[in-house]
Amino acid sequence: MVCTERCNEALEKLEKKYDLVVNIQGDEPLIEPEIIDGVVKALQAAPDAVFSTAATSLKPEDRDDPNRV
């Protein structure tokens, strides 16, 4: 089961319904709140959107770093 499926399963078990759910990956414990806010704003600005992903350009010096995807 992938993380999105686990998130959906947990959401279905909650009594309260939500219009928006943000799935933070376990390997991103230090994600900056501003990044989360940006994802939320992107979804709110595009009501037909199903998901949004935070991304940034890869720096040339990080090209061969296996920890950068």
N, C-alpha and C positions, 0 to 999 in steps of 0.2 A: 504494500500500500504506500503510495507516495504521500508527501506531506500535505498536498492540497486535499487529497481524499480524507486524511485524518482530520484536517481542519474542518472540512464539511461535515464529517461524522460528529465531531464535537458540537458544531453549531446546531445540528439537527436535534441534539439532546437538550439544548437550552430551551427554557420556556419562553423567553423573550425573543422576538424576531428582530433582526438587524438588517439595515439597508446596505451596510458596508462592513466588510471584514478585512482586516490587514493581517496577513500571514507573515510573521517574522521568522526567518530560518534560524535554527539553533546554532549555526556556525557564524552568525552575525550578532553576537551578544552586545557588541559595542556600537551598534548602528546609531547614528545621530538622529535625534527626534525630528530635525528639520527634513531629513530624507523621508521619514514616514509621513510627515505633513505634506510633502510634495506629492507623494503617491496618492494620498487622500484627495488633495486638491485636483489632481489630474483626473481622478475618477468622478469627482463632483462636477467638473467642467464638461465631461463627456458622458451624459446620462445613459447612452447606449453602450458604453464600454463595459466589457465583462471583467477585464483585469488590467492592471497597470504594473509595470516593472521599473524599479529604479535602476539606472545604468549610468555609467560614466565612460569616457574615452580611455582606452588603454594607453599608458605612456610608453613611448618607444623603448625606454630602458627597462620596462617591465615585460617586454614581449616574450622573453624566454623563461620567465619566472613561473613555475608550475602552480604557484599559489595564487596567481592572478588569472582570472577567467573572464 
